[in-house]
Amino acid sequence: MDGSDSVLGNRISFVFLLFIGSIPFSLINYLPAFKGNLPEPLHIVTSVIAVLLLLLVGLFMGYYNQRYFVRWYTAYWFLGALLLSLGYVMKSFILLIPTVLLYAAPFYGLRFFF
């Protein structure tokens, strides 16, 4: 096993961690987001923590000069935008609901500020 396998494994595990890391924040924020309710303080704090964790991961990756971070993180958000758009245009709730759960729900509490 050469070094390229290890790097590829790190890249894939990073993307996997992005998905897994969003689940607790999604579970807390999903129900009020789904119902369209205004976020309560718990949801606001949860969303702020999610943003801070993403910023800390970015700073950590930048500090250790992990150049693939920007590429994979961009791909993660591009995939989310693509799936949200496809689900909306096709009116496919089977595609839309899991995508919203993984991408939009963790940040629902930020609605309070906008």
N, C-alpha and C positions, 0 to 999 in steps of 0.2 A: 504494500500500500504506500503510494507516494504522497507527497504533500498536497497535491491537487485534490485528492479524494477528501482529505481533511478539510480543506477550504470549502469545497462544495458542500460537505456535511454541515459546516458552520453556517453557510448561507441558507441552506434549507431549514436548519433548525431555527435560525433567526426569523424567517418568515412564519414558521410554525408557531414560534413564541408570540409573534404579533397577533395571530389569530387567538391563541389560547389566552393571552394576556388581556384581550378585550372582553372575554366572556364574563368575568365577575362584574365589570362595570356595566355590561349590557343587561345582565340579570337585574341589577338594581334599578336601572333607568328605563327598561323596556316597557313596563306596564303603563307608566304615565305618558311615555312617548306614544305608545299605541293608542291610548285613549284620547290624546291631545290635551291632557291637563297641563297646567302650568307647573314647572318644576318646584318641588319643595326644597328646603335647605339640604336635606340628605342628597338629593339628586344634583344640586349645584356643587356640593363638596365632592361628590363622586366624580363629576365631570372635570373639575379642576385638578383633582388627583390624577385622573387619567392623562390630562394634558401635561402635567408636571412630570409624570413618569415617562411619557414619550420624549419630552425635552431632555430629561436626564439620560435616557438611553442614547439619544442623539449626541449629547455631550460626551458621554462615555465612549461611544464608537468613534467620534471625532478625535478624542484624546489619544486613543490607541491606533489612530490612523487606519481605520477600517473603511477603505474606499468603497466597498460594495454596499455600505449602508444606504447611501443616497439612491443608488440604482434599485435596490430591493424595496426600499420604503416607497419610492415613487411607483414601482410596479404594484405594490400592495394597494395604494390609494387609487391608482388608475384602474385596477381590476374592480375595486369597489364602486367607482363612478360608472364604469361600464356595466356592471351587473345591476346597479340601481337604475340606470337609464333603460336597459333592456327590459327589466321588470316593469318599469313604468309604461314604456311604449307598448309592450306586449300585454299589459294588464295581467301579468302572471304573478299571483300571490305566492305561489310555490317558490319562485325565484326571489321575489321582493322581500318577503318577511325574514328569511335567514340573512339576507344581505343587509337589511336595516339593522337586524340584531347585532351583526358583527361590526358594522362600519359606523352607523349613525347613532345608535342608542347609547354608546358610552359617552357621547358628547351632548346628550339631550339637555342636561342641566345648564349648558352655556346659553340656552335660549333665554334665560333670565336676563342676561346682559345685553341682548340684542332686540 
